[in-house]
Amino acid sequence: MKKRVILHSDLNNFYASVECLYHPEYRGKPLAVLGDPEARHGIVLAKNYEAKAFDVKTGDPMWMAQKKCPDIVFVPPHYDLYMKHSRLIREIYSEYTDKVEPYGLDECWLDVSGSTMLFGSGENIANEIRKRVKFELGVSVSVGVSFNKIFAKLGSDMNKPDATTVIESNRFKEIVWPLPVKELLYVGRATHSKLKRKGIFTIGDLANTNPENLRFWLGKMGIVLWQFANGLDTSPVSNIGAKSLIKTVGNSTTAPRDLMTDEDIKITLMVLSESVSARLREYGFICRTVQIGIRDNELEWFERQGKLDIPNRTAKSIFELAFSLFKKHTNGKPIRSLSVRACDLQPVDFVQLSLLPDVAKLQKQEELEAAMDNLRNRFGHFSVQKGMMLSDKELSNLDPKNDHIIHPMSFFS
């Protein structure tokens, strides 16, 4: 079997780097990209290394970041610029391989196994990509090179910023096993706490633990993590443009005020559902499952999901299931933010048409909503609105944050 050569490319402080690129006056100063405090998004979304030196962390509220670093510069996010640079960087990657799998805006896996005869070793390709990204686009990237995706990602995190780290199959134990177990992909906070309680502190500890014990403690995820720690990840890197890249489509929003009534919740969920529905049509998918996320005013967060009776992508169906999930699982506290996500996606190309009355009704609703999409594209989003939206223009004018897509390596999230 031919040796796999996998790269993981991770843009360094991406949002903050793009802001400094367009604003030279910020360079060398501690800077944080901050959600709009007037709309209650006043938390740090990204920071540069100068801010990191003062222990400013992603997720810090504005006041805490200022307390840690009184001279910090706050800037609002410019998602259009981040998406533009993300696209341009992927165009560079695509010159080396068609197997490019995005993992958010700022990270990608590349399978260059078939490119080494043309461009040299994985390390050479990584170094060339780093130089080109910096020269052509003005931001820096760190790249991990390994024989699987998990260790390639570990490598990209090890020597930031602007570095190439190689983890070979014949010496991964001496490089990877001493690392803290929390560095391994999919070891989140809860899993990390469980592992610590069992005396598992490093990736090597995890690799040398009886896998059946891990299964007992963590379920199927325990076996998966044991395989990752032992270098047994064989998951492929998806091709550019493959529809299978898109696993879920979702949007979220933080409301300008606490949501207290069912009417508040309905308006907000409808805004999110319409956005998700329109993007499903844009990408050519229907969904089988709807997931909602709820954060109350005490910042407690939880997610719930349910199946649609008939897979579809209408805002009406997504909204009705989302609202029923909310009513079933709400804890009665005022709500600060909501999210709606379409899961279990299926390309429309493979959907069989049916003469069943319920399906015919859905098809009519789909045609109606597609016509609304066309009108909004031509005359603006607010040219067509549902009646409920007119009862509270503050909520109906919400700008949902595009969570964009979730990719195959996110199947445990």
Backbone torsions as a table, in degrees:
resi	resn	phi	psi	omega
1	MET	NA	134.6	-179.1
2	LYS	-67.4	139.6	-179.6
3	LYS	-65.6	131.6	178.1
4	ARG	-82.3	142.0	175.3
5	VAL	-125.8	107.1	-175.3
6	ILE	-114.3	133.2	173.7
7	LEU	-109.0	146.7	166.5
8	HIS	-124.0	119.1	-176.3
9	SER	-106.8	126.0	-174.7
10	ASP	-129.3	114.0	-179.9
11	LEU	-69.1	132.9	-174.1
12	ASN	-80.3	120.6	178.4
13	ASN	46.4	53.9	-164.8
14	PHE	-53.9	-56.9	-177.0
15	TYR	-58.7	-47.9	-178.1
16	ALA	-65.1	-36.7	179.6
17	SER	-65.0	-39.9	178.5
18	VAL	-66.0	-40.4	178.8
19	GLU	-61.8	-43.3	179.6
20	CYS	-68.8	-28.9	177.6
21	LEU	-64.0	-41.3	-177.9
22	TYR	-87.4	-13.6	179.7
23	HIS	-131.3	85.0	-177.8
24	PRO	-57.2	-24.4	-178.7
25	GLU	-67.0	-16.4	179.2
26	TYR	-87.2	-14.2	-172.9
27	ARG	-64.4	135.1	-179.6
28	GLY	85.5	-7.5	178.9
29	LYS	-103.2	150.0	174.2
30	PRO	-65.4	127.6	-174.3
31	LEU	-137.4	144.2	175.0
32	ALA	-135.4	137.8	171.0
33	VAL	-85.2	123.9	-170.3
34	LEU	-123.6	135.5	170.5
35	GLY	-63.2	157.9	-174.2
36	ASP	-64.3	111.8	-179.0
37	PRO	-65.3	-27.1	178.9
38	GLU	-67.5	-28.7	178.7
39	ALA	-100.2	15.1	177.1
40	ARG	67.4	31.1	173.6
41	HIS	-107.9	27.6	-170.2
42	GLY	-76.7	57.8	174.4
43	ILE	-125.1	157.8	-178.7
44	VAL	-73.6	120.4	177.1
45	LEU	-90.8	-30.4	-179.9
46	ALA	-162.1	156.9	179.0
47	LYS	-146.3	160.3	177.1
48	ASN	-93.9	178.3	-175.8
49	TYR	-67.9	-30.6	177.7
50	GLU	-63.4	-39.6	176.7
51	ALA	-72.3	-36.7	179.5
52	LYS	-61.6	-31.2	179.0
53	ALA	-62.9	-22.5	176.6
54	PHE	-95.9	12.4	178.7
55	ASP	69.7	23.4	172.3
56	VAL	-71.5	129.7	-175.2
57	LYS	-119.2	150.6	170.7
58	THR	-59.8	131.2	-177.3
59	GLY	98.8	-12.8	175.8
60	ASP	-63.0	136.4	171.6
61	PRO	-68.3	159.9	-175.6
62	MET	-53.8	-45.9	-175.8
63	TRP	-63.6	-36.0	-179.4
64	MET	-70.0	-40.8	178.0
65	ALA	-62.3	-40.3	178.8
66	GLN	-67.1	-35.4	178.8
67	LYS	-66.6	-40.3	179.1
68	LYS	-70.4	-36.2	-174.6
69	CYS	-140.9	89.2	-175.1
70	PRO	-58.6	-26.3	-177.2
71	ASP	-94.0	10.9	-176.4
72	ILE	-64.2	143.4	176.6
73	VAL	-100.2	127.4	176.7
74	PHE	-102.8	135.5	175.2
75	VAL	-131.5	148.6	177.0
76	PRO	-76.8	157.5	179.3
77	PRO	-73.7	147.1	175.8
78	HIS	-125.7	82.1	-172.3
79	TYR	-62.9	-29.5	179.1
80	ASP	-62.6	-39.6	178.2
81	LEU	-69.1	-40.1	-179.4
82	TYR	-64.5	-41.9	-180.0
83	MET	-67.7	-37.0	177.9
84	LYS	-61.6	-47.5	-178.9
85	HIS	-68.5	-36.2	177.1
86	SER	-60.2	-43.3	179.5
87	ARG	-64.9	-43.2	-178.8
88	LEU	-65.0	-37.0	179.7
89	ILE	-68.0	-38.8	178.3
90	ARG	-66.4	-28.8	174.8
91	GLU	-64.1	-35.8	175.0
92	ILE	-65.1	-46.5	179.6
93	TYR	-57.0	-40.4	-174.0
94	SER	-67.7	-12.7	175.8
95	GLU	-76.4	-13.0	-178.7
96	TYR	-106.8	-24.8	180.0
97	THR	-166.0	153.0	173.6
98	ASP	-91.1	-3.7	179.0
99	LYS	-95.7	85.5	-179.0
100	VAL	-125.5	120.8	-177.5
101	GLU	-117.6	107.9	178.9
102	PRO	-67.0	149.0	174.5
103	TYR	-136.0	77.4	-169.8
104	GLY	83.8	-177.1	-177.8
105	LEU	-71.0	-29.3	-167.9
106	ASP	-110.2	2.7	-178.8
107	GLU	-132.6	146.7	176.2
108	CYS	-148.9	145.2	164.9
109	TRP	-96.2	144.6	175.8
110	LEU	-130.2	129.6	172.2
111	ASP	-98.1	107.1	-177.8
112	VAL	-108.0	22.9	-178.4
113	SER	-57.0	-38.2	-178.5
114	GLY	-90.0	5.6	-174.9
115	SER	-109.7	-6.5	-172.5
116	THR	-68.9	-30.0	177.9
117	MET	-65.4	-28.6	-177.2
118	LEU	-91.7	-41.0	-171.7
119	PHE	-112.1	-3.1	-177.7
120	GLY	98.0	-170.3	-175.6
121	SER	-65.0	167.2	176.1
122	GLY	-57.7	-39.1	178.6
123	GLU	-64.5	-41.5	177.8
124	ASN	-62.8	-42.9	179.2
125	ILE	-63.2	-43.4	179.5
126	ALA	-60.2	-44.9	-179.6
127	ASN	-65.1	-38.2	179.0
128	GLU	-67.0	-41.0	177.7
129	ILE	-62.1	-44.3	179.9
130	ARG	-59.2	-44.6	-179.4
131	LYS	-64.6	-42.2	-177.9
132	ARG	-67.7	-43.2	180.0
133	VAL	-60.2	-44.0	-179.3
134	LYS	-66.8	-43.9	-176.0
135	PHE	-73.2	-43.1	-173.5
136	GLU	-85.2	-29.6	-172.9
137	LEU	-124.0	-8.0	171.5
138	GLY	78.8	11.9	175.4
139	VAL	-124.9	164.6	-177.3
140	SER	-111.1	158.5	-177.0
141	VAL	-139.8	142.9	172.7
142	SER	-107.0	140.4	-173.6
143	VAL	-128.6	130.8	171.0
144	GLY	-100.5	140.8	-179.6
145	VAL	-123.5	124.7	-179.6
146	SER	-158.0	-170.9	-178.4
147	PHE	-99.4	0.9	173.0
148	ASN	-152.1	169.7	-173.2
149	LYS	-69.3	-40.0	-175.9
150	ILE	-63.2	-47.4	-178.4
151	PHE	-73.8	-29.1	174.9
152	ALA	-62.6	-41.7	178.1
153	LYS	-66.8	-40.4	175.8
154	LEU	-57.2	-42.5	-178.9
155	GLY	-63.1	-39.5	-178.7
156	SER	-67.3	-22.5	179.6
157	ASP	-87.7	-12.6	-166.5
158	MET	-80.9	-35.0	-172.0
159	ASN	-132.2	59.2	-179.8
160	LYS	-83.7	154.7	-4.1
161	PRO	-94.4	166.7	168.6
162	ASP	54.5	59.6	-178.0
163	ALA	-142.1	157.2	172.1
164	THR	-112.4	129.3	179.0
165	THR	-124.7	126.0	-177.6
166	VAL	-106.0	130.2	175.1
167	ILE	-121.7	101.2	-177.2
168	GLU	-81.8	156.0	-178.0
169	SER	-66.5	-26.8	-176.1
170	ASN	-87.7	-2.8	179.4
171	ARG	-143.1	23.7	-177.7
172	PHE	-67.0	-29.6	-176.6
173	LYS	-63.3	-40.5	-178.2
174	GLU	-73.0	-22.5	179.7
175	ILE	-91.7	-45.7	-170.0
176	VAL	-88.0	-43.5	-170.3
177	TRP	-62.1	-31.3	177.9
178	PRO	-74.1	-10.1	-176.3
179	LEU	-70.5	149.5	174.6
180	PRO	-57.0	140.8	-175.7
181	VAL	-62.4	-25.9	-179.8
182	LYS	-66.5	-15.0	178.7
183	GLU	-74.6	-16.5	-177.9
184	LEU	-75.4	134.6	-179.8
185	LEU	-55.7	135.5	179.0
186	TYR	78.9	5.2	169.0
187	VAL	-90.5	90.7	179.9
188	GLY	-83.3	-172.2	-174.9
189	ARG	-61.5	-45.7	-177.3
190	ALA	-66.8	-44.4	179.0
191	THR	-63.7	-40.6	179.1
192	HIS	-60.3	-42.6	179.0
193	SER	-62.3	-42.3	179.1
194	LYS	-63.6	-43.1	-179.0
195	LEU	-65.5	-40.6	179.2
196	LYS	-61.2	-39.9	179.9
197	ARG	-63.7	-24.1	178.3
198	LYS	-94.4	7.9	177.7
199	GLY	80.1	20.3	-179.3
200	ILE	-103.9	105.8	-174.5
201	PHE	-112.3	-25.2	-178.3
202	THR	-120.1	166.0	176.7
203	ILE	-64.3	-33.8	175.7
204	GLY	-63.2	-41.0	175.4
205	ASP	-56.8	-45.2	-179.8
206	LEU	-63.3	-44.6	-178.0
207	ALA	-62.0	-31.2	-175.4
208	ASN	-99.0	9.6	176.2
209	THR	-86.7	144.8	176.4
210	ASN	-58.6	120.7	-176.6
211	PRO	-60.5	-29.5	179.0
212	GLU	-68.4	-32.7	173.8
213	ASN	-64.6	-42.1	179.1
214	LEU	-63.7	-37.7	177.2
215	ARG	-63.1	-40.8	-179.9
216	PHE	-64.6	-40.2	-177.0
217	TRP	-78.4	-38.2	-169.4
218	LEU	-121.9	0.4	-176.6
219	GLY	74.8	-153.8	-178.4
220	LYS	-58.0	-32.6	-179.2
221	MET	-60.6	-30.6	178.8
222	GLY	-60.9	-41.5	178.1
223	ILE	-67.6	-41.7	-179.7
224	VAL	-61.2	-46.2	-179.8
225	LEU	-64.4	-37.8	176.7
226	TRP	-61.5	-42.3	177.5
227	GLN	-63.0	-44.3	178.6
228	PHE	-58.6	-47.1	-176.9
229	ALA	-62.3	-28.3	-179.0
230	ASN	-95.9	13.4	175.7
231	GLY	73.0	24.2	-174.6
232	LEU	-100.6	15.0	177.1
233	ASP	-70.5	122.5	178.6
234	THR	-118.7	12.1	-176.5
235	SER	-62.1	137.7	-176.7
236	PRO	-80.6	161.2	170.9
237	VAL	-92.2	126.1	-175.5
238	SER	-74.0	155.6	178.4
239	ASN	-75.5	148.8	173.8
240	ILE	-55.2	135.5	173.3
241	GLY	79.9	-4.2	-179.4
242	ALA	-65.5	130.7	-179.0
243	LYS	-63.2	-26.1	-179.2
244	SER	-66.7	-11.6	176.1
245	LEU	-59.3	-36.1	-173.7
246	ILE	-85.1	114.3	-178.4
247	LYS	-103.1	-36.7	175.8
248	THR	-144.5	158.1	174.7
249	VAL	-129.3	126.1	-176.1
250	GLY	-147.3	160.2	174.8
251	ASN	-138.9	153.5	178.0
252	SER	-141.8	162.4	176.9
253	THR	-153.5	146.6	169.1
254	THR	-102.7	123.4	-173.1
255	ALA	-73.3	152.0	178.7
256	PRO	-70.6	-12.1	176.0
257	ARG	-151.3	163.6	178.4
258	ASP	-62.3	137.9	177.5
259	LEU	-88.3	116.1	-170.7
260	MET	-106.9	-32.1	-171.6
261	THR	-114.5	165.3	175.5
262	ASP	-59.7	-35.0	-179.5
263	GLU	-64.6	-41.1	175.8
264	ASP	-58.3	-46.1	-178.1
265	ILE	-64.6	-44.0	-178.4
266	LYS	-60.5	-46.1	-179.0
267	ILE	-61.6	-44.8	-177.7
268	THR	-66.9	-43.9	178.4
269	LEU	-65.3	-33.3	178.5
270	MET	-68.4	-41.0	176.6
271	VAL	-57.7	-47.0	-179.1
272	LEU	-67.3	-42.1	-177.9
273	SER	-65.2	-40.5	178.0
274	GLU	-63.3	-39.4	179.4
275	SER	-64.7	-46.9	179.1
276	VAL	-62.7	-44.2	-179.0
277	SER	-60.2	-45.3	-179.9
278	ALA	-62.6	-37.7	-179.1
279	ARG	-73.7	-32.2	173.5
280	LEU	-62.3	-40.5	176.6
281	ARG	-65.2	-40.3	179.8
282	GLU	-61.3	-40.9	-176.9
283	TYR	-86.2	-14.2	178.8
284	GLY	83.6	41.0	-178.7
285	PHE	-129.0	157.2	161.5
286	ILE	-115.0	168.9	179.1
287	CYS	-128.2	154.9	177.7
288	ARG	-104.0	-24.4	-173.4
289	THR	-129.6	142.9	174.8
290	VAL	-118.7	132.3	179.0
291	GLN	-120.1	137.4	173.8
292	ILE	-118.0	149.8	172.8
293	GLY	-119.4	137.5	-175.7
294	ILE	-128.9	127.8	171.8
295	ARG	-122.2	122.2	-178.4
296	ASP	-86.7	-177.6	-174.8
297	ASN	-76.3	-2.9	171.4
298	GLU	-102.3	12.4	175.8
299	LEU	67.4	19.0	171.7
300	GLU	-77.0	132.5	-173.5
301	TRP	-123.3	136.0	172.2
302	PHE	-151.1	160.8	-179.4
303	GLU	-125.2	147.0	175.4
304	ARG	-140.8	151.7	-179.8
305	GLN	-141.8	160.1	179.3
306	GLY	-150.7	161.6	-177.8
307	LYS	-94.2	140.6	170.9
308	LEU	-75.5	145.6	177.6
309	ASP	-61.3	-42.0	177.6
310	ILE	-129.4	124.0	178.8
311	PRO	-56.7	132.4	178.9
312	ASN	-163.6	-172.5	-178.6
313	ARG	-138.0	21.9	-179.0
314	THR	-77.0	142.6	177.5
315	ALA	-60.5	-35.1	-178.9
316	LYS	-60.5	-48.0	-178.6
317	SER	-67.7	-42.8	-179.7
318	ILE	-62.7	-44.7	179.9
319	PHE	-62.7	-46.9	-176.0
320	GLU	-61.4	-41.3	178.7
321	LEU	-70.7	-39.7	179.6
322	ALA	-60.9	-43.8	-178.5
323	PHE	-68.5	-38.9	179.1
324	SER	-66.2	-36.5	175.6
325	LEU	-64.0	-41.3	178.7
326	PHE	-61.1	-48.4	-177.6
327	LYS	-62.6	-33.7	-177.5
328	LYS	-74.2	-31.8	-169.4
329	HIS	-116.9	-2.0	-178.5
330	THR	-63.2	145.9	178.1
331	ASN	-95.5	5.4	176.5
332	GLY	86.2	-5.6	179.9
333	LYS	-82.5	154.6	173.9
334	PRO	-57.5	146.2	-173.5
335	ILE	-103.7	134.6	178.8
336	ARG	-96.7	-42.5	-178.9
337	SER	-146.1	155.4	-179.3
338	LEU	-136.4	152.3	171.5
339	SER	-136.9	152.3	175.1
340	VAL	-131.2	131.2	-178.5
341	ARG	-134.0	135.1	174.2
342	ALA	-94.0	126.6	-176.1
343	CYS	-124.7	175.2	-178.0
344	ASP	51.8	59.0	-175.5
345	LEU	-77.8	151.6	178.9
346	GLN	-141.8	130.3	179.3
347	PRO	-60.3	138.5	-179.9
348	VAL	-62.9	-27.9	-178.4
349	ASP	-54.2	-28.2	-174.0
350	PHE	-102.3	6.2	-178.4
351	VAL	-80.0	128.6	177.6
352	GLN	-85.1	128.8	177.3
353	LEU	-71.3	152.6	-177.0
354	SER	-136.7	151.5	176.6
355	LEU	-95.9	4.2	177.8
356	LEU	-60.2	140.9	-177.8
357	PRO	-55.5	-42.1	-178.3
358	ASP	-63.5	-39.3	-179.8
359	VAL	-70.2	-40.1	177.5
360	ALA	-60.3	-38.6	178.0
361	LYS	-64.1	-41.6	177.8
362	LEU	-63.6	-39.3	-179.4
363	GLN	-65.0	-37.1	176.4
364	LYS	-65.9	-41.1	177.8
365	GLN	-63.6	-39.8	178.2
366	GLU	-61.2	-42.9	179.5
367	GLU	-64.5	-40.4	178.5
368	LEU	-62.0	-46.7	-177.3
369	GLU	-70.1	-33.4	176.1
370	ALA	-64.6	-37.6	176.8
371	ALA	-65.5	-38.4	176.4
372	MET	-63.4	-39.4	176.3
373	ASP	-57.5	-45.7	-178.1
374	ASN	-62.7	-42.7	178.8
375	LEU	-63.7	-42.2	-179.7
376	ARG	-66.9	-36.6	177.3
377	ASN	-64.4	-33.8	-177.2
378	ARG	-84.0	-40.8	-169.5
379	PHE	-118.5	4.7	-179.8
380	GLY	103.4	152.4	-173.4
381	HIS	-60.2	-37.2	-173.2
382	PHE	-88.9	10.5	177.2
383	SER	-70.7	-26.0	177.1
384	VAL	-132.2	123.4	179.1
385	GLN	-139.8	151.7	175.0
386	LYS	-74.3	154.3	-176.1
387	GLY	-57.6	-38.7	-176.9
388	MET	-60.7	-27.0	-177.2
389	MET	-66.9	-25.4	-175.5
390	LEU	-75.1	-13.4	-177.0
391	SER	-79.2	-18.3	179.3
392	ASP	-152.4	92.2	-175.4
393	LYS	-68.7	-25.4	179.2
394	GLU	-63.3	-43.8	-179.8
395	LEU	-78.9	-37.6	-177.8
396	SER	-71.0	-15.9	177.6
397	ASN	-95.4	13.4	179.3
398	LEU	-58.8	147.8	176.4
399	ASP	-106.3	96.8	-178.4
400	PRO	-63.8	139.9	177.2
401	LYS	-82.9	128.3	-176.4
402	ASN	-78.4	107.3	176.1
403	ASP	-76.6	-6.9	178.4
404	HIS	58.7	-130.6	-169.3
405	ILE	-118.0	155.3	173.8
406	ILE	-109.6	136.2	-171.8
407	HIS	-105.6	169.5	-172.7
408	PRO	-53.8	-36.1	-178.4
409	MET	-72.3	-1.1	177.3
410	SER	-99.0	18.3	-172.5
411	PHE	-69.4	-9.3	177.6
412	PHE	-96.4	-6.2	-173.7
413	SER	-76.2	NA	NA
